[in-house]
Amino acid sequence: MSREHVILNINVLDFGISPVAWRLSGLPKTANTTGDYFADIARIAERGTLDAYFLADNPAIREDPLRKPGQRALEPTTILTTVAAATSHIGLIGTLSTTFNDPVELAERLLTLDHLSGGRAAWNAVTTYNPLAGGNFGLDANPDRASRYRRADEFVDVVLALWQAAIDGRDITHHGEFFSLAGRLPLGASPQGHPLIVQAGGSPQGRDLAGRTANAVFTAEWTLAAGLEHYEQVKQVAARHGRPRSDIAILPGLITTIGSTEAEAAERYRTAHELQEPHQELTALGTALGADLTAYPIDAPFPQDLLADPHDSNTFTASLGFRESLVRAIRDRLSAKGTHYTLRDAVLEFGLGGHRRIIGTPEQVADTIEEWFRTGAADGFNLMPDTFPAGLEIFVDEVVPILRHRGLFRHEYTEPTLRERYGITPARTHTAA
Ligand SMILES: Cc1cc2nc3c(=O)[nH]c(=O)nc-3n(C[C@H](O)[C@H](O)[C@@H](O)COP(=O)(O)O)c2cc1C
């Protein structure tokens, strides 16, 4: 633990991570197509002095079998302009693909958001795993992982060079494998210099990109052991690139179902689970592991062959980061329970993906946050409540006071920009020759 306070971002998955979140919210299915919906959530998050508001992307227009009612309909950076106008402190992190965007356009769009928000913007760079996305961009399939990350490396470098050029007031020229450009953006430095870089994607290539360029990493870690190992790994990549360890924050996702008592939390979870389509979690776990789970008997011992490495990690379409997190967690269960651990047990526990999940009391949530922070497995978390707005309100009203009481979290905002709040080195300012 090198920082005083834990970093807490809120990952606004529209109505929540639960597949039936919109039904539990009691709101119309279309509530998440209004700016007010996202602004109200941001005001709750700001009441809890959370660090940043995080939005994922999904650049695929065709029918996605995993789509759930009430899933994201609006484009992330546009939502963030509404959130910026409705708030004054909270950071604004938008996910945008390096595979399906252009670096000049993206650099300008995010630097604009950074100006409009007074220095609160960040870009979560991903290479996109949804296999349907490529079809929207004239491709038969998404490029393989190695090509996507080669493009991502160059893409992030170009964006950073354009942002640095905006500070320096100088033109740049770039001729690379994927991009060619000359000139500079029509904007100068923002109040924090330029937006921060966030990265999500836990393959070896993803961790390298993060260690080299990112100020924060959104990771998927179920077990504390894996969290500790990957935390150190990414910090060491950063150090190899001559970067201070504190310039990159490791933020695993944390899925929460909170109740005043353990029984209440369990009941809350059960209610949600009973509303789900029976195969929703089976399909999701299968996609994450890269297998068709409907072919396996649900109450038989968990099939060990599902945990073997993919035949070709370069063409494995889902996220390797998510897969590794799940494989490690399921292996732990198998060594504890042996053949008593069934596929149904795994689907129930891991059907929402590779993120750590807590169903429990505010104290239990705070305990996990404290343990991971103090042992050096996390600098903070990307919070993923089961439902919005209720799951966020419980966190802000019940968990945040405990963290404050333990000296782990701020009582009020003191830094105006996201860069300062995260404790990141100031952007390089040009010193005239
Ligand atoms: C925690 C986490 C969050 C991610 N969020 C997104 C996202 O919002 N949009 C997206 O297209 N891909 C997302 N990804 C997937 C990866 O960034 C990347 O797109 C994928 O192709 C490669 O992931 P990998 O490096 O884990 O194999 C996420 C991955 C992880 C581990």
The ligand as a MOL file (V3000), in Angstrom:
LIG
                    3D

  0  0  0     0  0            999 V3000
M  V30 BEGIN CTAB
M  V30 COUNTS 31 33 0 0 0
M  V30 BEGIN ATOM
M  V30 1 C -11.8340 -5.8260 -16.5240 0
M  V30 2 C -11.9980 -5.7870 -18.0020 0
M  V30 3 C -12.8800 -4.8560 -18.5840 0
M  V30 4 C -13.0500 -4.7900 -19.9640 0
M  V30 5 N -13.9090 -3.8630 -20.5120 0
M  V30 6 C -14.1050 -3.8490 -21.8600 0
M  V30 7 C -15.0030 -2.9300 -22.4990 0
M  V30 8 O -15.6400 -2.0960 -21.8470 0
M  V30 9 N -15.1640 -2.9910 -23.8390 0
M  V30 10 C -14.5000 -3.8890 -24.5970 0
M  V30 11 O -14.6780 -3.9140 -25.8060 0
M  V30 12 N -13.6140 -4.7430 -24.0430 0
M  V30 13 C -13.4090 -4.7420 -22.6950 0
M  V30 14 N -12.5210 -5.6320 -22.1360 0
M  V30 15 C -11.7910 -6.5790 -23.0080 0
M  V30 16 C -10.3840 -6.1850 -23.3560 0
M  V30 17 O -10.0510 -4.9110 -23.1020 0
M  V30 18 C -10.0920 -6.3900 -24.7840 0
M  V30 19 O -11.0740 -5.6910 -25.4790 0
M  V30 20 C -10.0040 -7.8460 -25.1450 0
M  V30 21 O -10.0870 -8.0210 -26.5000 0
M  V30 22 C -8.6970 -8.4110 -24.7510 0
M  V30 23 O -8.6900 -8.6560 -23.4260 0
M  V30 24 P -7.5070 -9.4870 -22.8140 0
M  V30 25 O -6.2780 -8.6680 -22.9110 0
M  V30 26 O -7.9500 -9.7340 -21.3770 0
M  V30 27 O -7.4550 -10.7530 -23.5930 0
M  V30 28 C -12.3320 -5.6980 -20.7660 0
M  V30 29 C -11.4560 -6.6270 -20.1810 0
M  V30 30 C -11.2810 -6.6850 -18.8200 0
M  V30 31 C -10.3290 -7.6960 -18.2230 0
M  V30 END ATOM
M  V30 BEGIN BOND
M  V30 1 1 1 2
M  V30 2 1 2 3
M  V30 3 2 2 30
M  V30 4 2 3 4
M  V30 5 1 4 5
M  V30 6 1 4 28
M  V30 7 2 5 6
M  V30 8 1 6 7
M  V30 9 1 6 13
M  V30 10 2 7 8
M  V30 11 1 7 9
M  V30 12 1 9 10
M  V30 13 2 10 11
M  V30 14 1 10 12
M  V30 15 2 12 13
M  V30 16 1 13 14
M  V30 17 1 14 15
M  V30 18 1 14 28
M  V30 19 1 15 16
M  V30 20 1 16 17
M  V30 21 1 16 18
M  V30 22 1 18 19
M  V30 23 1 18 20
M  V30 24 1 20 21
M  V30 25 1 20 22
M  V30 26 1 22 23
M  V30 27 1 23 24
M  V30 28 2 24 25
M  V30 29 1 24 26
M  V30 30 1 24 27
M  V30 31 2 28 29
M  V30 32 1 29 30
M  V30 33 1 30 31
M  V30 END BOND
M  V30 END CTAB
M  END
